[in-house]
Amino acid sequence: MRHRRVVLVVFDGVQGLDVFGPADVFYFANWVAEQHGEPAAPYTIEIAAPRPGPVRTAAGPALYATSAVGDPDLRPDVLLVAGGLHVEATATDAAFIDDLTALAARSDEVGSICTGALLLAGTGLLDGRTATTHWALADTLARTHPLVEVDTDRIFHYDGVWTSAGVTAGIDLSLEIVRTHHGAALATEVARHLVVYLRRAGGQQQYSAHLAAQASPNEDLADLLAYIADNPAAELTVRALAARAHMGERSFQRLFTDDVGTSPARYVERVRLDAARRLLELTGDGIATVARRAGFRNAETLHRAFKRVLGVTPTDYRARFPRPAPSGS
């Protein structure tokens, strides 16, 4: 395995998970490689800040930067810029942006995590490219950097430069980077050890909607959402769900759409797509079996939903991942 030097750029008030999430992905890649008898670790992980030393995270505890962003001898193979609560103030620090611009020019691959896109945009690297960031600051990125085409729904995106959505999406991004470097088998094993999905279905907007629903004072609706997630193959028609929520169908549809931000039918489809995607990644079940277990009427219905929402067929999606031995048809 080729060794790569990963440098994570931080600043005072950085979001801790923007740093530790990706760092643990690369750490576990090293650990998995060691378990498979690789003679050397594929990654070295370093932290760079405006100056070496302790750096306060948004939550309070400090991390330690071993390098300065402006160090001319710092030459990353992979440069990832973290975000955080004070990113807009840091984005106006001309000296920091100048140092970051020079560091990016010395890096083979460059990317941002969460609102770190605002810092990366300051270097000009995102001009003329499509990029994503945390949904809450997407409008800020678009307003302050009009040459950047901002996609508000991507979990992560690559357009010559890596960008990711909010906070935990840095883990998704880092898993994808590992996959592009060393293949799906290693990335899948890392994801399993981290107990996360190798690739989430859908975009980040669904997560803000789901969280809003979980915060609803309507306990019956919160319980219903958990039931849908746990039972994708159950009967999940509006009639069945309304009866389970002890509501009339019209009142149920109105409440569900207002609280979740999408219709019951579309929400159920996304849950079923997510279930099907995991079955395709982690089992050798045939497409018809996957469709049935995920709650779709048949393989053709699954195929149409995959193409419409994810832009690929179930077969093409599965081809991205190492396939276990078949266990059904």
N, C-alpha and C positions, 0 to 999 in steps of 0.2 A: 504494500500500500504506500502511495506517495504521502509523505509527511507535509502538513500544512500548518502555518502559523496563523492562528485566529486572534485578532485583536478586537476587543470590545471597548468602544469609546464611551466614557461616562462623564458626568458633571455633577456639581453639588445639587442635590434634590432629585437625582435620577431614580426612576422606578426600579426597585430591586429586582422584580421578576423579569424585567426586560434584560437584565444582566444574567441572573442566576438560571433562568429557564434555558436560554441558548447554551450557557456554559455547561449545564448538566447534560444537554444533548451531546455535545462534543466529548465530555468526560465519559459518558456511557459508550460512545463509539469507541473510545480507547479501551474501555474495559471489555467490551464484547470482542474487539479485535484480539486482545490479549488472551481471552478464553479460547479463541480459535487458533492460537499458536502463532499469531503474527509477531515477528521479532521486534518491531518498533511501533510505537503509538502513532496513529494517523494524524493526531492533532496536538498542538501546544496551545494553551489558552492563556491570554494575557489581558490585563486591564490597563487602559491608557486614559489619562485625565489631563486637564490643563497643566497640572504639575503632579509629580509623583507624591504618594502619601495617602492618608485617609480621605475618603470622599463620603459625605453624608448621603444616605438614600432618603427617598421621600418619607419612608416609614420611621426614620430616625437612625437605626443601626448603620454603622459605616462599613464600607468595603475598602480595600487597599489597592491603589493603582501603583503598578511597578514601573510605568513608563509615562513620559509626557507626550501629548499629542504632537507637539512641535519638535520632537526629537528627530533629526534628519537621518539617524541610523535605524529608525523604526520602519520596517518594510514588511507589512502583512501580506500573507497569501489571501486571507479573508478579513476584511474590515467591516465590522458591524457597529452602527451608531445607535445607542439606546436612547429612549425618550424619558419623559417624566413631567412632573407638575410644573417645573420651572423652565421648561424647554423654550418658551417664547423669550424669556429674559436671556437665556444663553444664546439664542439665535441672533440677538442684537450685539453680541460680543464680537466685534470685528476681528480682534486678534485671534480668538478661538476659531472663528470661521476660516481665517487665512491659514492657520495651522492645519485645520481639518482638510481644507482644499489640497494642501501640499501632501498630506498624508494619504489622501485618497488617490492622488496621482502616482504614489509609490506602491499602491496595492493592486494585486491581481484581480480580486473580486471585491465589490463594495456593496453594502446594503444598509438598510435602516430597520429598526424595530420600533413599532408603535409610533409615537410622535417624534422619534428621531428623524423622521422624514423631513421635518421642518429644518433641522440642522443640515441634513444632506442637501436639501433644496437650496440652502444658502451658498453651497459650493458651486451651484450651476449644473451639477451632474444630472439633475432630474429634468432640466429644460428640454422640451421636445419629447419627453418620454411619458408613458403612463405609469402612475405610481399609486400606492394606497397608503393609508395611515389609519389611526384610530378614528372611528366614525365621528366622535365628538369634535375632532379638530380638522376634519376633512374640509369644511368650508374655510377655515383659517388658512390651510395650505393652499387652497385654490385661489383665495383672495390675495394672499401675500406673494404668491408665485404663479402668476397667470400663464406662464409658459409650460407649466406642468399639467398634464391631463390626469385629473384625480378620479380614481375609481373608488367609490365609497363602499363597495360591497365585497371586495376581494379579501380573503384571509391572508394571502401573500401574492406577490406578483414579481415577475422577472421581465424587465425590458432593458437588458443590458446592465441594469442595476437592480439589486434585490430590494423590495420594500415589503413591509408586513402591516397587518392591522394591529389592533390594540393588545398590549400586554402579553397574554398567553399565546397570541399568534406568533410571537418570536420563537416559540417551541416548534410550531408548524413549519415556519420558515427554515429553522436550523435542521430539522429532519429532512426537508427537501434538499437542502444544501448537501447533507451527508449522502442522500440518495444519488444526487448528480455526481458526487465525487467517487462513491464506492459501491453504488448499486442498491437495489431495493431490498436485498436480503439483509444487509447490515442495518439499513434504516428501519426496517420492520422490526428487527430484534431490539434495537434501541427503543423504539416506540413501546414495545411490549414491556420492557424493563421500567420505563417511565410511567406505564399504565395510562397511555394516551393513545389517540387514534393517529395512524400514520398520515391520513389525509381526511380532513373533515369535509363533509358534503355541504354545499350551499355557501353562502357568504356571511359576512359578519353582521349584517342587518338582522338576521334571524336571531342572533344571540341577544341583542338589545331588546327585541320583542319578547323572547323567552324570559329574560330577567324581569321585564315589566310585569309579565303574567305571574311570575313567582312572587312578586311583591304585592300582588292583589290581595285585598282583604277578604276576597271570596274564597274560602277554604275549599269549597266544593270544586271550584275550577282548578285550583292548584292540585288537588288530589286527582282530578281528571287528567291533567297534563302528565302526571306521573304514571297514571294507568296507561295512557296512550304510548308513552315511551317504553313501558315494560311489556306491552301486549300489541305489537304492530300487526300481528296476523288476526287479531280479534275483529269482530264486526264494529267498525268505527264510522258508521254513517251518522249523519246529523241526527236522525231519529234515535239511533241507539245511544249516542252521546248525550243528547238532551234528556232522554229517559234516565240515564245514569246520574245526570246532574239534577234530576227532579225538576225540570223546567220544560216549558213549552218550546217547540222548535224555533219559532221566530224570536222569542226572548233569548233563547240560548245562542242563536247565531249572532244576534246583536251584541250580547255581553262578550262572547268569545272574541269577536272581531275587534271590539273596542279595547279589550284588555290585552290580547295577544298581538294585535296589529296585522292579522291576516285571517282569512276565513278558516273554519274548521277543516274543510276539504283540503286546502292547500297545506295547512299545518300537518295533517295526517300524512299527506304525500311526502313531505320533507322528512318526517320521522321514518317512514317506510323506506325512503331512499337511503337514509343513513344506515338503517338496519341491513339493507341489501348490499350497500357498499362494504360494510364490515364482513359480511358473509363472503363476498367476492375476494376480499383481501386475505381472509384467515381460514377459509375452508376450500375444499375441492368440490363442493356441491355443484351440480349442473345448474344452468341458468333457470330452468323450470323449477327446480327445487328451491333455489334462492328466491325466486319470485313468490312462491307459495309461502315460504317461511317468513318473508318480509311483509306479507299481507297483500301482495298484488294479485290481480285476478288470474293473470297468466304471464308467460314470458314476453309476449308482445306488448302488454301493458307496461311491464318493467322497462322494456327497450325504449318505448316512446317517452316515458318519464325521464330516463337517463339522458336521452338526446336533448329533450327540451330544457332540463334544468342544469345538467352538468356538461352538455355539449359533446359527450362521447357515448358509445354503446357500452353495455355491460361487458361484452367480450373484450373490447379495446381497453376498458378500465382495468379489468383483471390482468391483462397482458403486462401492465406496469409493475406487477408484483410477482414474486416467486410463488408458484402454484403448488399447493400441497397435493398429495395423492387423492384422486377422486373418491368421494364417498357416497355418491348418488347420481341420479340422472335428472 
